[in-house]
């Protein structure tokens, strides 16, 4: 298992540089409340040399598939082949409210979108007749044909997924999965669904299937203090849009926090973000995050590795750049401590679930 870091645009450049020095495998840029992904990735590509780069995630409703392919090809070229494309269908309220795009049949829409992106990245004229996408729309006008950036059909595509059907789709059509609100137990459960999808795998890239959850991290021996910078993050997701349609609200409910999720959502909708943050249970944060001092975080990292994680994507949520730097340094120390414990106790270093998924995908 390697480490990745999800970047905040405020501090993305120094944090990415330091992560590269510390040996992190990947720097990812999310997209939504604070910034787009492409702009920040371009800035980070210009100041790093070795660390892998990924969007985590570009929102499918925000861009046409051809523009996404063009952006991916450009970032891949600018970073000397270090870019991986992470895509997510987002939430119904974001799709409709932010971008004016319909959300029905999101799995079919995602499948068609990925097919068009791969077609464009192969450098072929983009002619596609699907249910949700028709390019060219009348079948006669000029087809897209990427020449402005170096096309590369080998750019890995990772899908964000939470529900059972979306996890199966990731296993079937993607090179990896980016998860959210993931405990080690949920990782293992989710990979079982990815493995089911891999039985009918649509691609044969030859690469191992990447398992890259986004895991918030707070470093402090006092768990309440460690969780404090993370509360607003969880409140934002749980309180987003309609509780009936929100995948994050539903996930918090499935994890056993229905009453607290209702309180968080109610406070968010009333505009009281501070109360919403206070209403997020410490137990929920601890279940799906890395909290504590370095030894406690090292033990939690081992549980994620055993569940099948290949890259542990850390989300440092300190409000200051110095705090983010301190967090990723502590996480690197925790990984070293975990490795030392494995060497001295002969613990296995790779999750069996990931090995099973890779075997299934290559049959």
C-alpha positions in Angstrom: 0.0 0.0 0.0 1.2 3.5 -0.9 0.1 6.9 0.2 -1.8 9.6 -1.8 -2.9 13.0 -0.8 -6.0 14.9 -1.8 -5.0 18.6 -2.3 -6.8 21.8 -1.4 -6.1 24.5 -4.0 -5.0 26.7 -1.1 -1.6 25.1 -0.5 -1.8 22.5 -3.3 1.7 23.4 -4.6 3.7 23.3 -1.4 1.8 20.2 -0.2 2.3 18.4 -3.4 6.0 19.2 -3.4 6.4 18.0 0.2 4.4 14.8 -0.6 6.7 14.1 -3.5 9.8 14.5 -1.2 8.2 12.2 1.4 7.6 9.4 -1.2 3.9 9.7 -1.7 2.7 7.9 -4.8 -0.1 10.2 -5.9 -1.5 13.7 -5.5 -5.2 14.0 -6.3 -7.3 17.1 -6.8 -11.1 17.0 -5.9 -13.6 19.2 -7.6 -16.7 20.9 -6.2 -17.1 23.4 -3.4 -13.7 25.0 -3.6 -12.1 24.6 -7.0 -12.1 22.8 -10.3 -9.6 19.9 -10.7 -8.0 20.8 -14.0 -6.6 24.2 -13.0 -5.0 22.9 -9.8 -3.6 19.8 -11.5 -1.9 22.0 -14.1 -0.2 24.1 -11.4 0.9 21.0 -9.5 2.2 19.3 -12.7 4.5 22.3 -13.3 6.3 22.0 -10.0 6.6 18.3 -9.5 8.6 15.6 -11.3 7.8 12.1 -10.0 4.5 12.0 -8.0 1.5 10.6 -9.8 -1.4 13.0 -10.5 -5.1 12.3 -10.6 -8.4 14.0 -10.6 -10.3 13.0 -7.6 -12.9 13.4 -9.1 -13.8 15.3 -12.2 -17.5 15.7 -12.3 -19.2 14.0 -15.2 -22.1 16.4 -15.5 -19.8 19.4 -15.6 -18.0 18.6 -18.9 -18.7 16.9 -22.2 -16.8 13.7 -22.6 -14.7 15.0 -25.4 -13.6 18.0 -23.3 -12.7 15.6 -20.5 -10.6 13.5 -22.9 -8.9 16.7 -24.2 -8.1 17.8 -20.6 -6.9 14.4 -19.7 -4.6 14.1 -22.7 -3.2 17.6 -22.1 -2.5 16.9 -18.4 -0.9 13.6 -19.3 1.4 15.3 -21.7 2.2 18.2 -19.4 3.1 15.8 -16.6 5.2 13.5 -18.7 2.7 10.6 -18.4 1.9 10.9 -14.7 -1.9 11.7 -14.9 -4.8 9.3 -14.1 -8.4 10.4 -14.8 -10.8 10.0 -11.9 -14.4 10.5 -12.8 -17.6 10.7 -10.8 -21.3 11.1 -11.7 -21.8 13.4 -8.6 -25.1 13.8 -6.7 -28.5 14.4 -8.3 -28.8 17.9 -6.8 -25.4 18.9 -8.0 -26.0 17.5 -11.5 -29.2 19.4 -11.8 -28.6 22.4 -9.6 -25.0 23.2 -10.5 -24.8 22.1 -14.2 -28.4 21.8 -15.4 -27.8 18.2 -16.4 -30.3 15.3 -15.9 -29.3 12.5 -13.6 -31.6 9.6 -14.6 -29.9 6.4 -15.5 -26.5 7.5 -14.0 -24.8 4.1 -14.6 -25.6 4.0 -18.3 -24.7 7.6 -18.6 -21.3 6.9 -16.9 -20.7 3.9 -19.2 -21.4 5.9 -22.3 -19.3 8.8 -21.1 -16.3 6.5 -20.4 -16.6 4.8 -23.8 -16.5 8.2 -25.5 -13.5 9.4 -23.5 -11.6 6.2 -24.4 -12.6 6.6 -28.1 -11.3 10.2 -28.1 -8.1 9.2 -26.3 -7.4 6.6 -29.0 -7.1 9.5 -31.5 -10.1 8.3 -33.5 -12.9 10.4 -34.9 -15.5 10.5 -32.2 -18.7 9.0 -33.7 -21.0 7.6 -31.0 -24.7 6.7 -30.9 -25.8 6.1 -27.4 -29.0 6.7 -25.4 -27.6 9.7 -23.6 -24.8 10.9 -25.9 -25.0 11.1 -29.7 -21.9 12.5 -31.4 -22.2 14.2 -33.9 -25.8 14.7 -32.8 -27.2 14.7 -36.4 -24.7 12.1 -37.7 -23.4 14.4 -40.5 -21.5 17.3 -38.9 -17.8 17.3 -38.1 -16.8 14.6 -35.6 -14.3 15.5 -32.8 -10.8 14.3 -33.5 -8.2 15.1 -30.9 -5.0 16.5 -32.3 -4.2 19.5 -30.0 -2.7 17.3 -27.3 -0.9 14.0 -27.4 -3.6 11.4 -27.3 -2.9 8.4 -25.2 -5.3 5.5 -24.9 -3.4 4.1 -21.9 -4.4 6.8 -19.5 -6.0 4.9 -16.6 -9.6 5.8 -15.7 -10.7 5.5 -12.1 -14.4 5.7 -11.1 -15.9 7.1 -7.9 -18.5 4.7 -6.7 -20.5 4.1 -3.5 -23.5 1.9 -4.2 -23.5 -1.8 -5.1 -24.3 -1.3 -8.8 -21.8 1.6 -9.3 -19.1 -0.5 -7.7 -19.9 -3.4 -10.1 -19.6 -0.9 -12.9 -16.2 0.3 -11.7 -15.0 -3.3 -11.6 -16.2 -3.9 -15.1 -15.1 -0.8 -17.0 -12.5 1.1 -15.0 -8.9 0.7 -14.0 -9.6 1.5 -10.4 -12.0 2.7 -7.8 -12.0 5.9 -5.7 -14.2 5.6 -2.6 -15.6 8.0 0.1 -16.8 7.5 3.7 -14.8 4.2 3.7 -13.9 2.2 6.8 -11.6 -0.8 6.4 -14.7 -3.0 6.7 -16.6 -1.1 4.0 -13.5 -1.3 1.7 -13.6 -5.1 1.8 -17.4 -5.2 1.3 -17.1 -2.8 -1.6 -14.4 -4.7 -3.3 -16.5 -7.8 -3.3 -18.9 -5.9 -5.6 -16.1 -4.7 -7.8 -14.9 -8.2 -8.1 -18.4 -9.3 -9.2 -18.2 -6.6 -12.0 -14.8 -7.7 -13.0 -16.1 -11.2 -14.0 -17.5 -9.4 -17.1 -14.7 -6.9 -17.5 -14.8 -4.7 -20.6 -11.1 -3.8 -20.7 -7.8 -5.7 -20.5 -5.3 -3.1 -19.5 -2.9 -5.5 -17.8 -2.7 -3.1 -14.8 -3.6 -4.1 -11.3 -7.0 -2.7 -10.2 -6.4 0.4 -8.1 -8.2 0.8 -4.8 -7.9 4.4 -3.7 -10.3 5.6 -1.0 -10.4 9.2 0.2 -9.7 9.1 3.9 -9.8 12.3 6.0 -7.0 12.5 8.6 -6.6 14.4 11.8 -3.4 14.1 13.9 -3.7 14.6 17.6 -3.6 12.3 20.6 -6.9 13.8 21.7 -9.5 12.4 19.3 -11.9 15.2 19.7 -9.2 17.7 18.8 -8.1 15.5 15.9 -11.7 15.4 14.6 -12.4 19.1 14.9 -11.0 20.2 11.5 -12.9 17.3 9.8 -16.4 18.1 11.1 -17.2 20.7 8.4 -16.1 18.3 5.7 -18.6 15.6 6.8 -21.4 18.2 7.4 -21.0 19.5 3.9 -21.4 16.1 2.3 -24.2 14.9 4.6 -26.1 18.2 4.2 -25.8 18.5 0.5 -29.1 18.7 -1.4 -32.1 16.6 -0.7 -31.8 13.9 2.0 -34.0 11.6 -0.2 -31.6 11.9 -3.1 -28.2 12.4 -1.5 -25.9 9.4 -1.7 -23.8 10.7 1.2 -26.8 11.1 3.5 -27.9 7.6 2.6 -24.4 6.3 3.2 -24.3 7.9 6.7 -27.7 6.2 7.4 -26.4 2.8 6.2 -23.5 3.2 8.5 -25.9 3.5 11.4 -26.1 7.2 12.0 -29.6 8.0 10.6 -30.6 10.3 13.5 -27.4 12.3 13.5 -27.5 12.6 9.7 -31.0 14.0 9.9 -29.8 16.6 12.5 -26.8 17.5 10.3 -28.9 17.9 7.2 -31.5 20.0 9.0 -28.9 22.4 10.3 -27.2 22.7 6.9 -30.5 23.4 5.2 -31.2 26.1 7.8 -27.8 27.7 7.1 -26.3 26.9 10.5 -23.1 25.2 9.3 -21.5 25.5 12.8 -24.3 23.5 14.4 -24.2 21.0 11.5 -20.5 20.4 12.1 -21.0 19.9 15.8 -23.8 17.4 15.2 -21.5 15.0 13.2 -20.8 12.1 15.6 -17.2 11.5 16.6 -17.9 7.8 16.1 -18.8 8.4 12.5 -15.7 10.5 11.8 -13.4 7.9 13.6 -15.0 5.0 11.7 -14.1 6.4 8.2 -11.0 8.5 9.0 -7.6 8.3 10.4 -7.6 10.0 13.8 -5.1 10.1 16.7 -1.4 10.1 17.2 1.2 8.4 14.9 1.0 5.0 16.5 -2.8 4.9 16.4 -2.9 6.0 12.8 -0.3 3.4 11.9 -2.5 0.7 13.3 -5.5 2.0 11.3 -3.4 2.1 8.1 -2.6 -1.6 8.6 -6.3 -2.3 8.7 -6.9 -0.4 5.4 -4.1 -2.3 3.8 -5.5 -5.6 4.9 -8.9 -4.6 3.5 -7.3 -4.3 0.0 -6.3 -0.7 -0.4 -3.5 -0.1 -2.9 -3.2 3.7 -2.4 -4.5 5.3 0.8 -5.7 8.7 -0.3 -5.4 11.0 2.7 -7.5 14.2 2.9 -5.7 16.6 5.3 -8.3 19.2 6.4 -6.2 21.6 8.5 -7.2 25.2 7.7 -3.5 26.2 7.3 -0.9 25.1 4.9 1.5 24.5 7.7 -1.1 22.2 9.3 -1.5 20.3 6.1 2.2 19.8 5.8 2.5 18.6 9.3 -0.3 16.2 8.7 1.2 14.5 5.6 4.6 14.3 7.4 2.9 12.5 10.4 1.1 10.2 8.0 4.5 9.3 6.3 5.9 8.6 9.8 2.8 6.4 10.5 3.4 4.4 7.3 7.0 3.8 8.3 5.9 2.7 11.8 3.4 0.3 10.2 6.1 -1.2 7.9 8.4 -1.7 10.9 5.6 -3.4 12.8 5.0 -5.7 9.8 8.7 -6.6 9.6 9.0 -7.4 13.3 5.7 -9.3 13.6 5.7 -10.9 10.1 2.3 -9.4 9.2 1.2 -9.9 5.6 1.6 -6.7 3.6 -1.0 -7.0 0.9 -4.8 -7.3 1.2 -6.1 -10.7 -0.1 -9.2 -9.0 -1.4 -7.2 -7.0 -3.9 -5.3 -10.1 -5.1 -8.6 -11.8 -5.7 -9.9 -8.9 -7.7 -6.7 -8.8 -9.8 -7.0 -12.5 -10.6 -10.6 -12.2 -11.5 -9.9 -9.2 -13.8 -7.2 -11.1 -15.7 -9.2 -14.3 -16.4 
